[in-house]
């Protein structure tokens, strides 16, 4: 009895495993050997997969302009360097690279990645402005380089030199490259003086006469030149940012390459002055001569 029971149980187990093996063999059969109702879905899935592989992704319209992006970056850097020097180059580079990154990867970047790009660009822009404010990054254009070969650092003028200039010894004198920052030289006659590359930062030269002088490459940033006579002066490459030239005379002066950002020229006479027109728009009240400005041209001997 026991042997017969075991035999029956074994035959029952074998009969249960038979359909599974048959099904397993059927799953590995070629599509042609499958029943029609099973083969058709397999064929459709295979054709769909082949179609997706064979059809390349359609290029985006904006991708056809990627070759021009390098020109945009270079153009932006060159343009800003002429206006704001290294500060402009760095700022333009950060902004354009950030914009290009978003354009190129806009379709593939996840929203959080795009947000990170925008935040990083904003942080870099803030750092660039902080660098400019602290003087780490210069905002002086390349055109403000010292002209006439006066590249040596100016030397501070002593008290005796300043006093002699006030007494009229500066007429036609060759001062070389000196520092007269913050000095009060109002009503001083400096006609024909040669002071290329000198520094007159924040100096006071109200009503002084510098007609025919050579101040090429000099720094007159923040200087007070109200009613001063600069008729026919060589002011090429001069830094006149924040200078006050109200009612001054600049007739016939050469201001090629001069920096006039925020310079006040209200009432100044500028007849015959040579200047880059692109720089005059950054000055205040350029081309508004007054009677006082015309009268300043009469200062001097």
C-alpha positions as CSV (number, residue, x, y, z in Angstrom):
1,X,0.0,0.0,0.0
2,X,2.8,2.4,0.8
3,X,4.5,1.8,-2.5
4,X,1.3,2.4,-4.4
5,X,0.7,5.7,-2.6
6,X,4.2,6.9,-3.3
7,X,3.8,6.0,-7.0
8,X,0.5,7.8,-7.3
9,X,2.0,11.0,-5.6
10,X,5.0,10.9,-7.9
11,X,2.8,10.7,-11.0
12,X,0.7,13.6,-9.7
13,X,3.7,15.8,-9.2
14,X,5.1,14.9,-12.6
15,X,1.8,15.8,-14.2
16,X,1.8,19.2,-12.5
17,X,5.3,20.1,-13.7
18,X,4.6,19.0,-17.3
19,X,2.5,22.1,-18.2
20,X,5.2,24.4,-16.8
21,X,7.9,22.8,-18.8
22,X,5.8,23.0,-21.9
23,X,5.0,26.6,-21.3
24,X,8.7,27.3,-20.8
25,X,9.6,25.6,-24.0
26,X,6.8,27.6,-25.8
27,X,8.2,30.9,-24.5
28,X,11.6,30.3,-26.1
29,X,10.2,29.2,-29.5
30,X,10.7,31.5,-32.5
31,X,7.9,33.9,-33.4
32,X,7.1,31.9,-36.5
33,X,6.3,28.9,-34.3
34,X,4.0,30.8,-31.9
35,X,0.2,30.7,-32.3
36,X,-1.1,33.6,-34.4
37,X,-2.7,35.4,-31.5
38,X,0.6,35.3,-29.5
39,X,2.9,36.1,-32.4
40,X,1.2,39.3,-33.6
41,X,1.9,41.4,-30.5
42,X,5.5,40.3,-30.5
43,X,5.9,41.4,-34.1
44,X,4.4,44.8,-33.5
45,X,6.6,45.4,-30.4
46,X,9.7,44.5,-32.5
47,X,8.7,46.8,-35.3
48,X,8.1,49.7,-32.9
49,X,11.5,49.2,-31.3
50,X,13.2,49.2,-34.7
51,X,11.4,52.4,-35.8
52,X,12.5,54.2,-32.6
53,X,16.1,53.2,-33.2
54,X,16.2,54.0,-36.9
55,X,14.7,57.5,-36.6
56,X,17.3,60.0,-35.2
57,X,16.1,62.7,-32.8
58,X,14.9,65.8,-34.5
59,X,17.3,68.7,-34.0
60,X,16.1,71.8,-32.2
61,X,15.8,75.0,-34.3
62,X,18.0,76.9,-31.9
63,X,20.8,74.3,-32.1
64,X,21.5,75.5,-35.6
65,X,22.8,78.8,-34.2
66,X,25.2,77.2,-31.7
67,X,28.2,78.0,-34.0
68,X,27.5,81.7,-33.5
69,X,27.5,81.7,-29.7
70,X,31.3,81.9,-29.6
71,X,31.1,85.1,-31.6
72,X,28.5,86.5,-29.2
73,X,30.8,85.8,-26.2
74,X,33.9,87.3,-27.9
75,X,31.9,90.3,-29.1
76,X,30.4,91.0,-25.6
77,X,33.9,90.7,-24.0
78,X,35.5,93.1,-26.5
79,X,32.7,95.6,-26.2
80,X,32.7,95.7,-22.5
81,X,36.4,95.7,-22.2
82,X,36.5,99.0,-24.1
83,X,34.1,100.5,-21.7
84,X,34.9,99.0,-18.3
85,X,38.2,97.1,-18.8
86,X,38.8,93.8,-17.0
87,X,35.7,94.4,-14.9
88,X,33.6,94.4,-18.1
89,X,35.3,91.3,-19.5
90,X,34.7,89.2,-16.4
91,X,31.1,90.4,-16.0
92,X,30.3,89.8,-19.7
93,X,32.0,86.3,-19.6
94,X,30.0,85.2,-16.5
95,X,26.6,86.4,-18.0
96,X,27.1,85.1,-21.5
97,X,28.4,81.7,-20.3
98,X,25.4,81.3,-18.0
99,X,22.9,82.2,-20.7
100,X,24.6,79.8,-23.2
101,X,24.5,77.0,-20.7
102,X,20.8,77.5,-20.2
103,X,20.2,77.7,-24.0
104,X,22.2,74.6,-24.8
105,X,21.0,72.5,-21.9
106,X,17.5,74.0,-21.4
107,X,15.8,70.9,-22.9
108,X,17.8,68.3,-21.0
109,X,18.5,70.0,-17.6
110,X,16.1,69.3,-14.8
111,X,14.4,72.4,-13.3
112,X,16.6,72.2,-10.2
113,X,19.8,72.1,-12.3
114,X,18.6,75.2,-14.2
115,X,17.9,76.9,-10.9
116,X,21.5,76.1,-9.8
117,X,22.9,77.6,-12.9
118,X,20.9,80.9,-12.4
119,X,21.9,81.1,-8.8
120,X,25.6,80.5,-9.5
121,X,25.6,83.2,-12.2
122,X,24.0,85.7,-9.8
123,X,26.5,84.8,-7.1
124,X,29.4,85.3,-9.5
125,X,28.0,88.6,-10.7
126,X,27.8,89.9,-7.1
127,X,31.4,88.8,-6.5
128,X,32.5,90.6,-9.7
129,X,30.9,93.8,-8.5
130,X,32.4,93.4,-5.1
131,X,35.8,93.0,-6.7
132,X,35.3,96.1,-8.7
133,X,34.2,98.1,-5.6
134,X,37.2,97.0,-3.6
135,X,39.6,97.6,-6.5
136,X,40.6,94.0,-7.0
137,X,39.1,94.1,-10.5
138,X,40.0,97.3,-12.4
139,X,37.3,99.1,-14.4
140,X,39.7,101.2,-16.4
141,X,39.5,100.6,-20.2
142,X,42.6,99.6,-22.0
143,X,42.7,102.9,-23.7
144,X,43.7,104.7,-20.5
145,X,47.2,103.4,-20.6
146,X,49.9,105.9,-20.1
147,X,50.7,107.7,-23.3
148,X,53.9,109.0,-24.6
149,X,55.9,106.3,-23.1
150,X,55.3,107.6,-19.5
151,X,54.9,104.2,-18.0
152,X,57.0,104.8,-14.8
153,X,55.2,105.3,-11.5
154,X,54.9,109.0,-10.7
155,X,56.9,110.4,-7.8
156,X,55.3,112.6,-5.2
157,X,56.0,116.3,-5.5
158,X,57.6,117.9,-2.4
159,X,56.3,121.1,-0.8
160,X,58.9,123.3,-2.5
161,X,57.9,122.1,-5.9
162,X,54.2,122.8,-5.2
163,X,55.1,126.3,-3.9
164,X,57.2,127.0,-7.0
165,X,54.3,126.0,-9.2
166,X,52.0,128.3,-7.4
167,X,54.5,131.2,-8.0
168,X,54.4,130.6,-11.7
169,X,57.5,128.4,-12.2
170,X,55.4,125.8,-14.0
171,X,55.0,127.8,-17.2
172,X,56.6,125.7,-19.9
173,X,58.3,123.5,-17.3
174,X,59.0,119.8,-17.7
175,X,57.6,118.2,-14.5
176,X,58.0,114.6,-15.8
177,X,55.7,112.2,-14.0
178,X,54.8,113.6,-10.6
179,X,52.1,113.1,-8.0
180,X,50.1,116.2,-7.1
181,X,47.1,114.4,-5.7
182,X,44.8,116.6,-3.6
183,X,47.0,119.7,-4.0
184,X,45.4,123.1,-4.3
185,X,46.8,124.8,-7.4
186,X,43.9,127.1,-8.1
187,X,44.7,130.3,-10.1
188,X,48.0,128.8,-11.1
189,X,49.7,129.5,-14.5
190,X,50.8,126.2,-15.9
191,X,50.7,127.0,-19.6
192,X,52.8,124.7,-21.8
193,X,53.7,122.5,-18.8
194,X,54.9,119.0,-19.6
195,X,53.4,116.5,-17.1
196,X,52.6,113.4,-19.1
197,X,51.7,110.5,-16.9
198,X,51.4,112.6,-13.8
199,X,48.6,112.2,-11.2
200,X,46.4,115.1,-10.3
201,X,43.7,113.0,-8.6
202,X,41.4,115.1,-6.5
203,X,43.6,118.1,-7.1
204,X,42.0,121.6,-7.2
205,X,42.9,123.6,-10.3
206,X,40.0,126.0,-10.5
207,X,40.7,129.0,-12.8
208,X,44.2,127.7,-13.5
209,X,45.6,128.0,-17.0
210,X,47.0,124.9,-18.6
211,X,46.8,126.0,-22.2
212,X,49.0,124.1,-24.6
213,X,50.1,121.7,-21.8
214,X,51.0,118.0,-22.2
215,X,48.9,116.0,-19.8
216,X,48.7,112.9,-21.9
217,X,48.1,109.7,-19.9
218,X,47.6,111.8,-16.7
219,X,45.1,111.1,-14.0
220,X,42.7,114.0,-13.3
221,X,40.1,111.8,-11.7
222,X,37.9,113.8,-9.3
223,X,39.9,117.0,-10.0
224,X,38.3,120.4,-9.7
225,X,38.9,122.4,-13.0
226,X,36.1,124.9,-12.8
227,X,36.8,127.8,-15.1
228,X,40.2,126.3,-16.0
229,X,41.9,127.0,-19.4
230,X,42.9,123.8,-21.2
231,X,42.8,125.3,-24.7
232,X,44.9,123.2,-27.1
233,X,46.1,120.9,-24.3
234,X,47.2,117.3,-25.1
235,X,44.7,115.3,-23.0
236,X,45.0,112.0,-24.9
237,X,44.3,109.0,-22.6
238,X,43.6,111.3,-19.6
239,X,41.4,109.9,-16.9
240,X,38.8,112.6,-16.2
241,X,36.3,110.4,-14.4
242,X,34.2,112.4,-11.8
243,X,36.2,115.6,-12.7
244,X,34.5,119.0,-12.5
245,X,35.1,121.0,-15.7
246,X,32.2,123.4,-15.3
247,X,32.8,126.6,-17.4
248,X,36.2,125.3,-18.4
249,X,37.8,125.9,-21.8
250,X,38.7,122.9,-23.9
251,X,38.7,124.5,-27.3
252,X,41.2,122.7,-29.6
253,X,42.1,120.2,-26.9
254,X,43.0,116.6,-27.9
255,X,40.8,114.2,-25.8
256,X,41.4,111.1,-27.9
257,X,41.1,108.1,-25.7
258,X,40.2,110.2,-22.6
259,X,37.8,108.7,-20.1
260,X,34.9,111.1,-19.3
261,X,32.7,108.9,-17.2
262,X,30.6,111.2,-15.0
263,X,32.8,114.2,-15.8
264,X,30.8,117.5,-15.5
265,X,31.3,119.8,-18.5
266,X,28.3,122.0,-18.0
267,X,29.1,125.3,-19.7
268,X,32.5,124.2,-20.9
269,X,33.7,125.5,-24.3
270,X,34.6,122.5,-26.5
271,X,34.9,124.0,-29.9
272,X,37.4,122.1,-32.1
273,X,38.1,119.6,-29.4
274,X,39.1,116.1,-30.7
275,X,37.2,113.5,-28.8
276,X,35.7,110.0,-29.3
277,X,32.0,110.7,-29.6
278,X,31.3,107.4,-27.8
279,X,32.9,108.8,-24.6
280,X,31.0,112.1,-24.6
281,X,27.7,110.4,-23.9
282,X,29.1,109.3,-20.5
283,X,30.0,112.8,-19.6
284,X,27.5,115.3,-18.0
285,X,26.3,118.2,-20.2
286,X,28.9,117.8,-22.9
287,X,28.5,120.5,-25.6
288,X,26.7,123.2,-23.6
289,X,29.1,126.1,-23.7
290,X,28.4,129.3,-21.7
291,X,29.9,132.8,-21.6
292,X,31.9,131.8,-18.6
293,X,33.4,128.9,-20.5
294,X,34.3,131.1,-23.4
295,X,35.9,133.6,-21.1
296,X,38.0,130.9,-19.5
297,X,39.8,130.6,-22.8
298,X,41.3,134.1,-22.2
299,X,43.1,133.0,-19.0
300,X,46.9,133.0,-19.0
301,X,49.6,135.5,-20.0
